[in-house]
């Protein structure tokens, strides 16, 4: 994945956009050509950037001991000072003890007469027993918002009231990246403290401007939480949710335009929204005190002049490049929280539990594993996945190598603690570089077994109807391309198929793809920025195939979590491609273009997990991958968004609108376009 957000000085911005043809650095139509007959291709990406993409440092030896500008860091007093600051920050993180706080379980809210009010307000909460209280902007006063329960087919109208006040509750800094000399030392994003950075005045000046998006809700465009329709204190966002969808675990979070990545860190991070139905009830899954949300996200904390925690949240942006523009890694922090508390514990009975897991991080992926006291994983028959983002799976899937969750993804999990009576288990993040420690939380299992009488069902969602390649053959195709980082920001391109151009390649915005059968297809970029005209117009009730293609080449990089609003989809295929033919090159007049000098080529078939074949609304897109999903647009019409669910990416314009309208309306719109030689 390309986990970067950008910020440029005016000079660097002018330099970067010179000759690019559009705000954001990309012309809509692929027509720009390289300089002269022999294109000047971009140099290899610096090792620093590859590390910041998520590739473990030990796989990029050239990055060790290098600063963000590409120069080995200073010797003498400055180096000693840097090392001392880093050591003090690492010690502060290491000294914070795990498993001393109970896992908080948020209260459950249900509407009365089909209505509910949820208030956004300031609160002071404790993130860990040994930390000072932290000022947050919250949903109803908790770091994790209340769980909302709704019934399938019953409308729920929610007034999201903004009663926030005070200055922005997060200190934000931007500091240059210096890789540690000692391989045992944590990286800068896994250390607390500002490390010499000065507070950003632009972030400190932000008002309490917020909008709530109910992620996964099949609802009309006016109720979806449009990013530009945020409200200030004293106002309320009014939304109606039809709940005409199968039982599932949705979630709500802030989605304010340009500042989502900051608002969620301020405390407007998440709350669960569970839709119930008869099919779910018939399964007799663990419920009540034995059904618990587990919401994961990571944070950083500020330190005072003595190296002690002062209680403030910290958004530390790590600058990994400053030429040709300033490039900042999306946010990760050293401290992983579960339900808003750092490394908590939960006392559990020796019986089956249902955990509703959610990755609500800005950027960090999780690979969830439960380890016993010997460090061994739970047996597969004791760790099952019964549901995913948008509902129950056709049948429970045994978990043999952990559960992977990129930001926005959910997993409905069943765990049998009767097999590990009296033990203390650890839930860990098994990804490389998981933060200050791999532990997420501890389960303390009772010694005496409890006869709950539960047996996992062999079939879960009997109503689920799988979509196959054969069933969706001939449906409308969409292609979304995610470009690699360097020498430009990662971009999200909407593509349309065209005839192969005459003349020499590469051409800016032209991508050729050779499939498994050797057929070469040509696509051109038709939209890239959020403000570009809508190009994807969907007829309500249609089924479409959406294909996401990552041209990132670094295999160790984090994946992009690709999300469609207001629709569920199912994974159809995952394939791996040779993307070496995609290049960046200098354009006539300045700036950088991107396109294929030779077709990217099918390499091998990948695989989808059982969850990815089920009902989803986020799907993971790794480097060099092409992932195709089938979406049935059977919900209300409206204007919606699709985007990468790394918050820094969506805020840096890796987000695009699309329209769902009745087919008869689209037919008339097409007539108007023909009469006037274009479209609105």
N, C-alpha and C positions, 0 to 999 in steps of 0.2 A: 504494500500500500504506500501511498505517498503522504505521510502524516506531516503536512506542513501548512502553516498559515503564513501569509506574506504581509509585510509592511514595508513601504518604500519611502525614502525621502523624495521630495519633489524632483530633485535632480535625477536620482536613480529612476524614478517613474518615467520622466520624460525620455531618458535614454532607452529604457526598456520598451516603451510603447512606440518609439519612433518608427514610422512606416508600417505599423502593425495593422492599421485599417479599422480597428474597433477598440473600444474600451475593454480592457482585460487582455489585450494582446493577440486577438485572433479575429481575422475577417470571417464573415459568415460563409461566403462561398469560396471554395478552394480554387483560387485563381492566381495567387501570388507565386512567383517562381524564384528559384535561387539566383544569387548574384552570378552573372556571367554564365558561360557554358559549363564550367567546372564548379559544382557547388562546394561551398566551404562548410563542412559539417562541424557541429559543436564538439569540443574536446570531451574526453571521458569525464564522467561525473566525479567530483572529489570524494575521497573516502569518507570525509566528514558527513556528507549528505547521506551516504549509504548507511552509516551507523544510525543516523537520525530517522531513517525510514523504518527502523525496527530490527535491522540485521544485527545480531549479537557482535559485540566488539571483538571477541576472539576470532571471528570470521573475517575481520577487516584489519589485519595487523598494521597496515600503513596509517591508520587513524590514531594510533596511540601516541599521546604526547603532542597532539597537534591542536592549534587554536582554530577558531572558526574562519579566520582569514586565510588559513592554509599554511601558516608559519609555525614552526615549533616554538613553544612558549618560552618566555624569558627565563633567564637564570638569575641567581643572586637573590636580592631582597624581595623582589616582586614574586618570584617563584616560591620563596619560602612563605610569604604571606598567603598566597593562593593555597598552598598545601595545608597551612595551619587552619585556614577557614574551612577547607574541605574536610579536614579531619575532625574539626569541632562539630560540623553539621552531621557528619556520618555517625559520630558518637551519640549525638542527641537522638538520632533515629534509632540507633541500636539499643539505647538505654530505656526506650519506651517498652514496657512489658506487655506481652500479648495475653489475651484470654482473661483479663481481670474484670471486664464489664459484661453484664448480661446482654444478650441480643434483644434489642427493643422490637416489639411487634406492634405495628401501628393500629389504631382503632379502626373499626369498620363503620362506614356510613352507608345508609340506604335512604333513598328518596321518600318523602311523604307526599302522597297525592301526585307522584310523578315529578316532584321538584326537589331541588337540593341547592344549598349555598355552600361554597367553599371559599374561605377567605385567605388571601395572601397577606401575611403580616410579619413584622420583625419579631425575632425571638433570640434569646441567649440560651445556648445548649452546650452540653459537655460532650465532646467527641471521644473522650477517654478519661478514665478515673484520675489520671495524673496530669491532666492538662487544665489550664484555666478555661472558663466559659468562652464560647465563640459566638459572636454576633452573626446572625444569619437572616436572610429573607426566606420565608418558608410558606408552605401550604399548611395552615392551621397549627403553626407553632412547632412542628417537628422537622428534624432534618430529612426524614422521609415522610411524605404526605400520607394522609389516611387512605385506607383501602376502601374503594367504592364498590358496592355490589349492586348488580342490576339483573333483571330477568329478561330472557330472550323474548322479543316481541313487545316489550313494554317500554314506551318512550320515557326518557329521563331528561328533564330540562335542568341545566346547571347554570347558576350565576357564579362566575369566577370573579369575586370582588377583590379589587386592588386596594388594600389598606396599608401598603408598605410605606415606610418613612425612613429618614436618615440618609447619610452618605452611603455610597456603594460599599458593601461590607467586605470587600476583598482587596488586598494590596497586590498590585500587578507590577512586575518588573520585567525588564528584558536584558539578558546578559549574554556575552559571547561564550560559546562552548569551548571548554578545554578538556580533552580526554585525560583520564588519570594515567599516571605512569605505572602505578601498581595495579595489576589485574584484579586484585582482591578489593580494591576501592570501588565504591558505587559511582555510577555516572551522575552528572550534575542533576538530571531530572529525578534521580532517586535519592537526592539529599535535600533536607529542609533548609530554609534560610535564603536570603536575597543574594548572597555571594557578591556583594558590592553594587548590586543594581539599585537605581533610584526609582521611587514610586512613579508610575506613569500618571501624569495629570489628566490625560484624555479618559482613562478608565475611572479615575477618582471622580470625574465630573458627570458620570452617567447617572441619569435619573432612574427611578423605579418604573421602568417601561417594560411591560410584560404581556405575553399572550400565551394561552394554554393550548397545546395540541394534544388531543386524545389519540395517541399513537395506535394505529390498527383499527380505529373505528370506521365502519362503513357508514358514512354520513354525508350530508350535502355540503357543497363548497362553502356555504355561508356559516357552517358550524365547525369547520375543520381546524380553525386556529390559524388563519392565513398570517404569514410571518410579518407582513406590514401593518396588520390591524391590531397591534399591541395597544394597551391602555395604560394611562397614568393613574396615580392614586386618586381616589374619589369616584372612579368609574368602574363599571363591571363589564365583563365579556359574557354575553348571553349565548348559550349554545343548547341545541336540542339533539340528543343522540337516539336514533330509532331503536338500536339494539336488535336489529333484524339480522343477526348472524349467530353462528353456532357458539356454544360455550367456549370461552377462551379467556386468556389473561392479557388484557390491554394494559396500557399505562399512560399516564399523563406527565407532561414536562413542558418547560418553557420553549418557545420557538420564535423569539423576537428577532426580527431581521437584523443582521450584522453582528448581534451581540449574544446570540444563544450560548456560545462557548463560555461567555463570562457570567451570564445570568444563572446558568445551571450550577456553576461553582459557588455562586452566592448563596445557594440553598434551594433554588427552584428546580431541583434535579429530577424528582420522580415521585409518583404515587401509583399504586396498583388500581386497576379497574377490572373487576371480574364479572363476566357475563355467565349466568347460570341457565341451564335448560334441563329438560327431562332426560335426555340421552345421557348427560353427565351424571345426573342423580341416580340413574338406574345402575351405575357401575359400583356404587357404594364405596367410593374412594375415601381415604382418610379425610376427616373434616374437623371443624371446630378448632380446638387447641392443637390438633395434629395436622392442620393445613396452614402453612406459614410462608409468607413472602420472604425471599432472600434477594435483596437488591444490592448489587455490587457497583462500587465506583471508587476511584482513587483521588486523593487530595494531597496538597502540599501545605505546610505550615510555616509561619514566619518565626524568626528567632529574635530575641533582643540582643543588645550589645554584649551581653555576657554569654551568649550561646544558649540561653534558656528559651523555651517556648513561651510566647506571649499571648497565645490564644487566637491570633488572627489567621485567617485563611490566606494563602499565597498563591497567586497565579504567576509562576516563573516561566517566562518564555525564553527558550534557549536558542540563540541565534547561531545557525550552523553555516551560514554563508553571507557575504556582503557584496558579492560581485557576480553577476551584473545587477543584483538587487538583494535586499536584505531578506533572508529566508529564516523563518522561525518554526521550530518543531512544534506540532500540536501538543497540547497539554497532557502530561502524565505526572503523577506524583508518587512519592515513596510510600504513602500510607493507603492501604486498601481498607475500605469501610464496608461493612455489611449492615444494611438498614440504618446507615448514618453513624455508626460507631466503629472505631478502629479495632480490628481483631477481637471481636466479642466471643462469648461462649454461650451455648444453649444446653440446658439440662433436658434430656429426652428420655421417654420411657422406652423399654426394650420391646418395641413393636414397630409397625409400619407408620411412616409419616409421608405427607405430601408437601413438597417444597416447590414454590412457584418462583423460579430463578429468573433474574433479569440483569443484563449488563447495561447499566446506565452511565458508563464512563464516557468522557469526551473522546477518547482515542484508544484506550488500553483494551486489548483482547484478553479473554480468559480461557484457560483450559482447566475445567473443574475436575478434580479428583478427590475422593475421600480415602484417606490412608489410616490404617489401624496403627496400634502402638509399635508394630514391627516395621512400619513404613510400607506395608503391602496394601494394594487397592482392595476395596470391597469385592467379593465375588459377584460376577455379572447378574446372578439371579437375585441379588440383594440390592441392586442399583439399576433402576429402570427409568426410561423416558416414556411417558404416556401421552405427552402433548408438546406442541411447539408454539410458535408465535400466535397463530390465528385459530388454534383449536386442537382438539384431540387427534392423535394419530390413529390410523386404522387398527393398529395393534401395538402394544407396548414393545419397545426396543431395549434389549439388554445393553448396558454400557460397559464396554470392554477396555476402552482406552481414554476415558474422560469425556466430558461434554465441552465442546468448543462454542464459545459465545463471543461474537464481535459486538460492538456497541449497537444497542437496539434489539438484539436477539433475546428470545426467552426460551426457557425449557421447563416443562411441567414434569417434575421428578418424583419417583417413589423410592423410598429407602427403608430397608428392613433392618432395624437396629437389634432385633432379637438375636441375630447371629453374632453380635459383638457385645454381649452383656458385660457391664462393669468396666468397659474400656473408655479411654479418652481418644477420640478420633479427631483428625485434622482435615478440614476442607482446605485444599491448597490450589493455587494457580500454578500449573505445571508448565506455563510458557517460559521461554528464556527471559531473563531479566524481569522478574515479576514485581519488582519494587524493593522496598527495604527488606522484606522477607517474603517467602512464598506463601506463608500461612494467610488464610482469609478468616477462619474462625475455628472454634473447637466444639465438638459434640461430646457431652458428658453423659454416657449411657448408664441408665439404672441397672443394678445387678439382678433384679428380679424380673422375669419375663411377664408380660401382660398379654392375656389372651384376647386379642382384638377381633379374631374371627375373620380377618381380611385375607383374601386370596387375590392376587393381581388378575385382572380379566385377560382372557386370551384375545378378545376383540374389544376395542375401545370405541371408535367412531364408526358405527355401522352405516351412518348416513354419508360418510365420506366417499366421494366419487373421484378416483384418480384420473387425471388428464395425461394422456400419452401423446407421443409424437404423431402417432397415426390419427388420433382423435382431433388434433389441432392442425392437421395438415391443411394448407390452403388459407389459414387465417392470416390476418394482418401481421406483418413483421415490423418490429422497431429495433434499431441498433443504437446503443449508447456506448461511446468509447471514452475510456479514462486514460489520459496521456501520462507519460512518466514525468517525474520532476527533473528539472535541469535541461537546458538553460532557462526554462520558463517554469512558472507555477504549474502544478498539476491542474488539468482542465477537464471538464465534462462536456463532450461533444455529442450533439444529436446528429445523426447521419441519415442520408437518403441514398438509395442505390441509383447509379447513373451509368451511362456508357463509359467505357475506358477512354481516357483522354488521348488525343494524338500528341506525339512529341515525347520529350524526355521527362522522366520522373527523377526526383520527387517534386511534387507540387503541394503547396501549403493547403492542408485540409483534405487531401485526397488519400484514402486508405484502401489498399487492395488486399483481399483475403482469399487464400487458396484453401478450400475445404478438403475433407478426407478423400473425396473422389477426384481431386485434382482440378476442380472447377474454380476459376478465378472470378470473383465479383468485385466491383469497384463502387466505393461509397464516397460521398462528399459531405463535408461538414456544412450543416445548414443553421445551426444555432449553438451558442456556447455560453453566453451571458444570461443572467436572470432576466434582464430587460429586453432581450431579443424577442421578436414576435413568436407567438405560440406556433409550433410546427407539428406537434403530436396532438391530433384531434381524434377522440375515440367516440364511436357510436355507442350509446348506452345499450347494454345488453350483449355487446359483442365480446367474444373471446379473442385475445391477442397474444402473440409471442413477443416477449421483450428479451433482447440479447444484450448482455453487458460484456465488454471486451476490455481487459486491462493490458496496456502496452508497457507497464512497468516491468523491467527486466531483472531486478534484484530479487532472487528467490526467497531470501530471508526477510523481505519487507512485510510489514503488517498488511492484512487484506483490507479492501474497501467494503464496508457493509452497505449494500445498495438497497434503497427503500422506496417503495411506491406508497403514496398516501391513498387512503380510502378504498383499498382493494386488497384482497388476499390472492396469493398465487402459489403455484407448485413448480418445483424444479423439474425441468425436462432433461437437461444434459449439462455436463461440465467437461470441457476439453482443454487440453494444453497446446499452446501454439509457440512456434519459433517466431519471436517478435523482432529479431535482429534487423529486419528490413525497414523498420520504422526509425527515422532519423530526424534530428533537428538541424536546421541549416540557416545560414544568413540569407536575408531577403534583400532584394534591390531596395534601396532607400533606408536600410537599417532594420533592426529588429530580427526576430527569429521566426521562421516557419517550421512546421512539422508535417511530415507525410511519409509515405512508403517509397523507398527507392526500388524495392522489389516486394512482391506480395509477402505478407506474413503467412506462415504455412502451418497447417495442421501437423501436430507432432504426435499426440497420443490421446486416447480417451482418458478422462478423469473419472471420478466417481462422486455420486451424491450420497449423503447420509440418509437414513430413513426419515429423519426430521425434515431434510430439504425436499424430500418427495411429498411431504405432508403440507398442511396449510401454513404458508409463510407470508410475512410482509417485509422481511429483511433477508437478504442472502449474501453470503460472504463471497468476495471476488478477490482471489489471490493473484500475484504477479503472473503474467503470461497466460492467463486463463480467459476462456470464453464460457460464460454461463448463460443458459437460456431458461426462461420461466414462462409458464402459461398463466395468464390472468383473465378471470371472468369479471367483466365490468357490469355487474348486475345490481349495483347500488344506485343511490341518487346521483343525479347529474351535478356538474359544477366545475369549478376551476381548482385544480389541485397541484401538488408539487411532487417531483421525484428528485432524489438527491443521495449523495454519500452521507451516511449517518455519523461520520466523524465530524463533530460540531465545528471545528475549525475549518473543515473543508466546505461544509454547507454555507458557512458565513463568508468564505472567500469566493462564493459564487459557483461552487460545484453543486448547483441546485437549479432546476428548471421547472417552469409551469407546464401543465398539460390540461386539456379540456375534455370533459365527458359531457356530451349533449345527445338529445334524441336524434335518431338517424334522419328523420324528416327535417329537422332544423338544419343539420349539416348539409342536406341536399339543397335546401334553399340558399344556404351560405355559399355553396359551390356555384350556384347560378349567379349570385351577385358578384362573385369573384370573376366569373367569366365575362359578365356584362361590363365590368369596370377595369378589367385587365389586371386584377390583383386581388388582394384580400386585406382585411383590416389587420 
